[in-house]
Amino acid sequence: MFETLTERLGGILDRLKRRAALSEADVGEALREVRVALIEADVALPVVKDFIEAVRVKAIGEAVLRSVTPAQMVIKIVHDHLVETLGPTVDIELKAEPPAAILLVGLQGSGKTTTAAKLAFRLKERDRKKVLLAALDVYRPAAQEQLSTLGAQAGVPVINAVFGERPVAIAKRAMDAARRDGVDVVILDSAGRTHLDDAMMDEIQQIRDATRPAETLLVADSMTGQDAVNIAKAFHELVTLTGIVLTRADGDGRGGAALSMRAVTGRPIKLLGTGEKLDALEAFQGDRIAGRILGQGDIVGLVEKAAQVVEKEDAERLARKMAKGEFTLDDMVDQLRQLKKMGSLSGLIDMLPGIGGLKQQIAKTKIDDKQVARQEAIILSMTPAERRSPNKILNGSRRRRIATGSGTTVPEVNRLLKQFQQMEAMMKQASRLGGKGMARVGLGGLLRRG
């Protein structure tokens, strides 16, 4: 989401690090570049101005310029103010008397319907809440059909419109059904428009007044540019937002919407949509996001992602095999599958500390999600005996057969086998480090290129 900003800020701050001492002019020059970087990332001009001024006041202080590591102090100030601008971690508020209503608002195409289903799935699975979805968009039949489909996938019932029913009536009927059936949370998926108009705003106000939602969340595309400010201000003035959900945070957008919306409304960004799957919705954590923007990674987030997808039994089984110095292609394909469950490779790479300056170099190796899928296909095209002892029995003819069966080429098969040999050696070394060694080797080994 912040690729443009990360790249620009990384270069600016790296240049500061090369200087043993900093003058006020050095700091001023760096902040002018930071200002340009923020503007290029589509951060609203008033937000840029406030950000730069706040950092300048602290960064040109005598304590910073005379410190042993002035560049590091400036970087810390930028980091801390990014955290402050992005805001604290704030969870969804569900303290209202059940059923608590959550009203989702936003423009058409912002991802409201998908977010509604993801949020329902999150509350059902993580918080063990009984959830009901209500499709209030009567203007696009496809929207109701989409929510019904996603609701079925999430295992959450959906209230749809009957012929001629208006959105406010649907919302009231959903709340009545929720009270009757002992539902904890009702998620109201309101209609959007391609632009802000009086009819839409009046309708949302009526829904709000009829349901008195515990949460009114603005769902916005993280790749929204300068319009983010106008959209956020309009909705906040109309219905008093309680929070923001940014969708498509796994895209290559500039990320200015996150900084702008939070600063303009004073409301927290609560959730990030990070993919198409129902579980691709995560809490927004300003300190971790700030670390990613400055190329410092998010190792805590990476470990948490790994913990979510790695089964304890699988980890223990692999640890036992490692202790004996054993590692097969079956183990490798298991790790590839776990890697795919953790999300996009580009997102995982962003979470690695110190990776900022290496991103272009990594990009040249063409490591991507398609490559992981091709590697899995290669391994699955082998016989069980070949997967157990590839170094002994995989001759030229077998490699050609595997390439044909997996839709790849012999050089790709050879690269995977070389990568496997490297991982096999690393696993033997990691056996001396126990579980920590396995975790350290897993992702690193899979990101190596032969």
JOJOHU-V947492 format. One record per helix or strand of 2 or more residues. SS is the DSSP state (alpha for helix, beta for strand). FROM is the first residue (numbers start at 1). TO is the last residue. If there is no record, write none. Layout:
# JOJOHU-V947492
ss=SS from=FROM to=TO
ss=SS from=FROM to=TO
This chain:
# JOJOHU-V947492
ss=alpha from=3 to=17
ss=alpha from=24 to=40
ss=alpha from=45 to=59
ss=alpha from=62 to=65
ss=alpha from=70 to=86
ss=beta from=100 to=105
ss=alpha from=112 to=126
ss=beta from=131 to=135
ss=alpha from=141 to=154
ss=beta from=157 to=159
ss=alpha from=167 to=181
ss=beta from=185 to=189
ss=alpha from=198 to=211
ss=beta from=215 to=221
ss=alpha from=227 to=239
ss=beta from=243 to=247
ss=alpha from=256 to=265
ss=beta from=269 to=273
ss=beta from=281 to=283
ss=alpha from=286 to=293
ss=alpha from=299 to=309
ss=alpha from=312 to=323
ss=alpha from=329 to=341
ss=alpha from=345 to=350
ss=alpha from=356 to=364
ss=alpha from=369 to=380
ss=alpha from=384 to=388
ss=alpha from=390 to=393
ss=alpha from=396 to=406
ss=alpha from=410 to=430
ss=alpha from=434 to=446
